[in-house]
Amino acid sequence: MVTNTDVKELGHFINGTIVAGQSGRFSNVYNPSTGAVIAHVQLATKEEVQQAIATAQNAFPAWRALSVGKRAEIVLKFRQLLTSRMDELIDMICTESGKTIEDAKGEITRGLESVDLAINAPHLVKGEYSVNVGGNINAYSTKAPLGVVAAISPFNFPVMVPLAITSMAVAVGNAVILKPSERVPCSALLLSELWKEAGLPDGIWTVINGDKETVNELLENPSVEAISFVGSTPVAEYIYATGSKYGKRVTALGGGKNNMVVMPDADLEQAANAFLGAAYGAASQRCMAISTIIPVGDTTANKLVKILADKIANLKVGPYTDPEVDFGPVITQQSKDSIIGFIDRSLQEGATIVCDGRQPDISKNSKGFYLGPTLLDNVKPGMEIYEQEVFGPARNVVRVQTLEEAISLINNHELGNGVTIFTNNGAAARKFTSEIEVGMVGVNVPIPIPVGYHNFGGWKRSKFGEGHMFGPDQVRFFTKAKTISEKWFEDTNESASSFAFPSNND
């Protein structure tokens, strides 16, 4: 494990090698479990980003020309290296993000689903063929890579999200530039090492560390054809607007305010257990985390809040080196302070506190960025903690009287990432899944994240652009279609001029 006495200097991965940054500007990388600085990561200059783009552009033609089968072989080798070095990846994720070992392992496992889909690129990029569409003309289509594409990933999934938004891009023939969160650069650089070992040609995979200056160059540079982003809604909107302005394809996934509706007929013990993991896992630092539980009816609410209070009291927060902890710290002290501010203001607005996690016991003897689980009852629409995404373990209870009221409440929110309902009533579930205006919906599934071969993406202000993070849309997003109509003349005298618009009359 990296310790606070071993502060690394991190640069970039360009043209198949780690290079030192030249800007003289850097950002601290923390171990959230201890609060110690474990690395300094260089923040790239505009010129360094331009150099990285030019290198990727030079490498692209040869990679595009390689058969898709050969590209898939390299992706398969990359997958084998991911699994053989999983323990190393787990340790890296835990150290720089604060996740528990089991959570980090789950993250990698879900990331592998995206790699698995990319291995199937030879099948997925097949075109279409039609014989004799008219006049002895055959028509067929092909899918071609775009060129240089960029991916911008968040801190909360240092491995899964980079794998999800880059694997298919590589497999279908693009040159990829990854800009990871400056809070978790170590995992991205380790992925670079694995791509190199797998045989990926130099320049096809690039990691450029940086801040807004780096992002803006990726958005504005005419050699970058597409941008895939995962992060907060305000930044997603900026990425989408700016990238689109410069003529790029953009998929920008933003935040979520995900709800769990609990019907009176649901098994409340099952619902409570499902809520705990979905709400507080990874210190609630997931865009698909349940932030609000919505019991239908006061009787349901009173029973459920009592069950939750008893269960939350037994949750343990601590470092990933402790196998008994349920979740670890939040990512930075700034995040911790922000979450406490949300809780404080919610109480001023009239919410009541069921479980208070602002001062967990571990904080007395640790400088890590720890918060315990907080549950707030009597939260109402309009309160700041209800309207905004809180990226930390402060969760809400919003009481409603009917399923219709719950659906209306959820549909009226500006975010529409994920939602779930717990019920044993098929009619209620069908009404819910039909009427809810959210991109990913669960029925008795607390975190309805699709598997890697289904599309991942929210509705409303949770996603900007038409692409998705997982699934077949990845192929469509990272390729462009070409349609060819061809005819071979059997008789040189067969052709004659025609001035009518082409139509199928033969």
Secondary structure, 3 states (H helix, E strand, C coil): CCCCCCCEEECEEECCEEECCCCCCEEEEEECCCCEEEEEEECCCHHHHHHHHHHHHHHHHHHHHCCHHHHHHHHHHHHHHHHHCHHHHHHHHHHHHCCCHHHHHHHHHHHHHHHHHHHCHHHHCCCCEEEEEECCEEEEEEEEECCEEEEECCCCCCCHHHHHHHHHHHHCCCEEEEECCCCCHHHHHHHHHHHHHHCCCCCCEEECCCCHHHHHHHHHCCCEEEEEEECCHHHHHHHHHHHHHCCCEEEEECCCCEEEEECCCCCHHHHHHHHHHHHHHHHHCCCCCEEEEEEECHHHHHHHHHHHHHHHCCCCECCCCCCCCCECCCCCHHHHHHHHHHHHHHHHCCCEEEECCCCCHHHHCCCCCCCCCEEEECCCCCCHHHHCCCCCCEEEECCECCHHHHHHHHHCCCEECEEEEECCCHHHHHHHHHHCCCCEEEECCCCCCCCCCCCCCCEECCEECCCCCCCCHHHHHCEEEEEEEECCCCCCCCCCCCCCCCCCCC
